[in-house]
Amino acid sequence: MADIKWIKITVDMFDNEKIKLIEAMPDADSILIIWVKLLTYAGKVNASGYIMLTEKIPMNEEHLATIFNRPLNTIRYALQVFEDFGMIEREGGVLRIRNWDIHQNVEGMDRIRKLNRERQERYRNRKKLLEDSNVTSRYSNGADIDKNKKKNKKESNTLSSDSTAYPYKEVVQYLNDQTGKQYKHTTRKTQNLVEARINEGFSLDDFKTVIDTKSKEWQGSDMEKYLRPETLFGTKFESYLNQGDAINSDAKTESVDPLSDMR
């Protein structure tokens, strides 16, 4: 399950005929809240519209009653209404939002899942290489060399640009090219940020994607001053990376009714 922060919602959702019918039912407000909660929960777990507790365990009515903070009978009644109206379906006992591609950019979510898998694989490979390197260093002079390098790093505000282990120069040069800035790739703080993201499994292309996304969003606005390494390459790096799909789908989102499958 990927960490997704958005789904498609349109301003005319309450003009839908089935929503109007639901509003005429007993406990209508609770039913509508449950519907919105189902949509947002399905978006959060990012499992093609399936309502899952974990990747292998489907969500049942008792789970929903607890998580949505609603009486069990209300949950059962709401689910029956949604099923009768064709808003949800059950596949082998697993709840699923029908026509999920209307509520979410499925292609974009598949890309995010693929990127997450690739990052995890790169992280595991890098971790293994580091572990193997540590074992080897016990039987060589490598440990003393590493200590000297760390000592020199602490004594200076900048780091050598000779190392090819991390793409400091490529990342900062691309940032400067896109923003017209003149940041140095030898600055220790900037290199620490690049190292941290690379060690988490991100790639040079991921850095370029974040720079492109935020440059497009912030240039020409009051936020342009934040087009800098400490902002772009910090703890929100992954959110900025995944934001690209949301931004690119804005135009499509405005013209799509997330409840059109109910008409």
VMD Tcl script that draws the C-alpha trace (Angstrom):
set ca {
  {0.00 0.00 0.00}
  {1.39 3.39 -1.02}
  {0.97 6.63 0.88}
  {-1.55 8.54 -1.28}
  {-2.90 11.96 -0.29}
  {-5.67 12.66 -2.82}
  {-8.70 11.31 -4.74}
  {-10.99 12.91 -7.33}
  {-13.98 14.86 -5.96}
  {-16.16 17.30 -7.95}
  {-18.27 20.19 -6.67}
  {-21.51 18.83 -8.16}
  {-21.41 15.44 -6.43}
  {-24.59 16.28 -4.46}
  {-26.51 16.92 -7.70}
  {-26.30 13.21 -8.46}
  {-29.69 11.46 -8.49}
  {-28.59 8.59 -6.26}
  {-27.07 10.95 -3.73}
  {-30.40 12.79 -3.62}
  {-32.19 9.48 -3.02}
  {-29.80 8.69 -0.20}
  {-30.47 12.10 1.34}
  {-34.15 11.15 1.59}
  {-33.35 7.97 3.55}
  {-33.23 7.57 7.33}
  {-29.80 8.40 8.78}
  {-28.85 9.98 5.44}
  {-26.01 12.10 6.85}
  {-24.25 9.08 8.33}
  {-24.64 7.13 5.07}
  {-23.10 9.94 3.03}
  {-20.24 10.36 5.49}
  {-19.57 6.62 5.25}
  {-19.47 6.89 1.44}
  {-16.91 9.68 1.51}
  {-14.89 7.79 4.12}
  {-14.93 4.68 1.91}
  {-13.61 6.71 -1.04}
  {-10.83 8.34 0.95}
  {-9.89 5.06 2.64}
  {-9.71 3.27 -0.72}
  {-7.47 6.07 -1.97}
  {-5.26 5.81 1.10}
  {-4.62 2.06 0.79}
  {-4.18 2.43 -2.99}
  {-5.30 -1.11 -3.84}
  {-7.33 -0.50 -7.03}
  {-10.48 0.40 -5.11}
  {-10.43 -2.58 -2.73}
  {-11.16 -1.83 0.94}
  {-8.23 -3.58 2.65}
  {-7.02 -3.63 6.25}
  {-3.60 -4.85 5.12}
  {-2.25 -6.03 1.77}
  {-3.61 -9.51 2.50}
  {-6.51 -8.92 4.92}
  {-9.75 -7.35 3.61}
  {-11.70 -4.90 5.72}
  {-14.94 -6.30 7.18}
  {-18.01 -4.54 8.57}
  {-16.77 -4.70 12.16}
  {-13.47 -3.10 11.14}
  {-15.30 -0.29 9.33}
  {-17.59 0.36 12.30}
  {-14.55 0.84 14.53}
  {-12.41 2.87 12.13}
  {-15.29 5.06 10.88}
  {-16.67 5.47 14.42}
  {-20.19 4.46 13.38}
  {-22.65 1.86 14.79}
  {-22.30 -1.57 13.18}
  {-25.96 -1.58 12.06}
  {-25.45 1.79 10.34}
  {-22.39 0.44 8.52}
  {-24.31 -2.63 7.36}
  {-27.26 -0.53 6.22}
  {-25.02 1.92 4.34}
  {-23.09 -0.87 2.60}
  {-26.34 -2.49 1.49}
  {-27.52 0.84 0.04}
  {-24.23 1.32 -1.82}
  {-24.37 -2.22 -3.15}
  {-28.00 -1.84 -4.28}
  {-27.13 1.40 -6.07}
  {-24.09 -0.16 -7.78}
  {-21.61 2.06 -5.93}
  {-19.70 -0.88 -4.44}
  {-19.40 -4.59 -5.12}
  {-18.18 -7.66 -3.31}
  {-15.59 -9.89 -4.94}
  {-15.11 -13.06 -2.95}
  {-16.34 -11.25 0.15}
  {-13.95 -8.31 -0.39}
  {-15.49 -4.83 -0.68}
  {-14.49 -2.80 -3.73}
  {-15.45 0.64 -5.06}
  {-16.89 0.17 -8.54}
  {-15.24 1.98 -11.47}
  {-12.35 3.06 -9.27}
  {-10.57 4.71 -12.20}
  {-13.25 7.44 -12.03}
  {-12.22 8.30 -8.47}
  {-8.47 7.93 -8.84}
  {-5.74 8.30 -11.47}
  {-5.11 4.54 -11.70}
  {-2.24 4.89 -14.16}
  {-0.54 7.41 -11.91}
  {-1.01 5.19 -8.85}
  {0.47 2.21 -10.68}
  {3.50 4.35 -11.48}
  {3.86 5.33 -7.81}
  {3.68 1.69 -6.72}
  {6.33 0.80 -9.31}
  {8.59 3.64 -8.15}
  {8.20 2.59 -4.53}
  {9.11 -1.00 -5.36}
  {12.17 0.14 -7.32}
  {13.30 2.44 -4.49}
  {12.95 -0.34 -1.95}
  {14.99 -2.66 -4.16}
  {17.72 -0.02 -4.58}
  {17.73 0.58 -0.83}
  {18.11 -3.13 -0.07}
  {20.92 -3.47 -2.61}
  {22.75 -0.43 -1.24}
  {22.33 -1.67 2.32}
  {23.76 -5.05 1.37}
  {26.73 -3.41 -0.36}
  {27.42 -1.31 2.73}
  {27.21 -4.34 4.99}
  {29.60 -6.28 2.75}
  {31.93 -3.29 2.68}
  {31.94 -3.08 6.48}
  {32.86 -6.74 6.76}
  {35.72 -6.30 4.30}
  {37.01 -3.20 6.06}
  {37.66 -5.21 9.23}
  {40.45 -7.02 7.43}
  {42.01 -4.09 5.63}
  {43.17 -0.58 6.18}
  {39.88 0.75 4.88}
  {38.58 1.48 8.36}
  {41.45 3.90 9.09}
  {40.95 5.60 5.74}
  {37.23 6.07 6.42}
  {37.97 7.57 9.84}
  {40.34 10.11 8.29}
  {37.74 11.06 5.69}
  {35.06 11.59 8.36}
  {37.48 13.68 10.42}
  {38.29 15.90 7.44}
  {34.58 16.23 6.67}
  {33.84 17.57 10.17}
  {36.70 20.05 10.01}
  {35.53 21.65 6.78}
  {32.30 23.32 5.70}
  {32.65 21.84 2.24}
  {33.29 18.40 0.84}
  {35.43 17.22 -2.03}
  {33.69 16.97 -5.40}
  {35.98 14.13 -6.49}
  {33.77 11.37 -5.07}
  {31.51 9.57 -7.56}
  {29.49 7.67 -4.92}
  {26.76 10.33 -4.90}
  {25.57 12.56 -7.79}
  {26.15 15.87 -5.97}
  {27.26 17.78 -9.05}
  {24.56 16.44 -11.35}
  {21.75 17.22 -8.89}
  {22.86 20.77 -8.06}
  {23.74 21.61 -11.66}
  {20.26 20.52 -12.75}
  {18.70 22.66 -10.01}
  {20.74 25.68 -11.12}
  {19.83 25.12 -14.78}
  {16.10 24.96 -14.00}
  {15.96 27.86 -11.55}
  {18.77 30.19 -12.60}
  {20.39 29.85 -9.16}
  {24.08 29.38 -8.38}
  {24.16 26.80 -5.61}
  {27.44 24.92 -5.03}
  {27.50 21.14 -5.11}
  {30.46 21.12 -2.69}
  {28.48 22.59 0.24}
  {28.44 20.08 3.10}
  {24.77 20.59 4.00}
  {23.65 20.07 0.42}
  {25.76 16.93 0.07}
  {24.33 15.55 3.31}
  {20.81 15.98 1.93}
  {21.70 14.26 -1.35}
  {23.38 11.41 0.52}
  {20.35 10.94 2.78}
  {17.92 10.65 -0.14}
  {20.22 8.34 -2.14}
  {20.64 6.11 0.91}
  {16.84 5.89 1.10}
  {16.80 4.43 -2.40}
  {16.01 7.49 -4.51}
  {17.73 8.04 -7.87}
  {19.11 10.96 -9.88}
  {15.95 10.90 -11.99}
  {13.89 11.28 -8.79}
  {15.83 14.45 -7.93}
  {15.18 15.82 -11.41}
  {11.46 15.02 -11.13}
  {11.18 16.89 -7.81}
  {13.07 19.89 -9.21}
  {10.86 19.97 -12.33}
  {7.63 19.60 -10.31}
  {8.36 22.31 -7.74}
  {9.91 24.69 -10.30}
  {6.75 24.49 -12.38}
  {4.60 25.08 -9.30}
  {6.63 27.79 -7.51}
  {8.42 29.85 -10.17}
  {6.86 33.27 -10.54}
  {5.19 33.09 -7.10}
  {6.09 33.97 -3.52}
  {7.25 30.37 -3.08}
  {10.06 30.74 -5.63}
  {12.51 31.57 -2.84}
  {12.09 28.01 -1.55}
  {13.57 26.48 -4.72}
  {16.68 25.56 -2.77}
  {18.38 22.30 -1.71}
  {17.33 22.38 1.96}
  {13.65 22.65 0.96}
  {13.53 20.38 -2.09}
  {15.79 17.59 -0.83}
  {14.60 17.49 2.80}
  {12.09 15.27 4.59}
  {9.25 16.12 2.17}
  {11.22 14.83 -0.83}
  {9.02 11.75 -1.38}
  {5.81 13.80 -1.13}
  {7.15 16.23 -3.74}
  {8.13 13.29 -5.96}
  {4.67 11.70 -5.84}
  {3.01 15.10 -6.26}
  {3.94 15.08 -9.93}
  {1.06 12.75 -10.83}
  {-1.44 14.82 -8.90}
  {-0.37 18.05 -10.61}
  {-0.30 16.48 -14.06}
  {-3.83 15.17 -13.61}
  {-5.40 18.47 -12.46}
  {-6.88 19.27 -15.82}
  {-8.39 15.82 -16.10}
  {-9.68 15.92 -12.53}
  {-11.71 19.07 -13.12}
  {-13.69 17.47 -15.91}
  {-14.35 14.09 -14.26}
  {-17.31 13.33 -12.02}
  {-16.23 10.81 -9.34}
  {-19.84 9.65 -8.98}
  {-20.62 9.29 -12.67}
  {-20.69 5.50 -12.24}
  {-23.83 5.97 -10.13}
  {-25.87 7.59 -12.91}
}
mol new
graphics top color blue
foreach p $ca { graphics top sphere $p radius 0.5 }
foreach p [lrange $ca 0 end-1] q [lrange $ca 1 end] { graphics top cylinder $p $q radius 0.2 }
display resetview
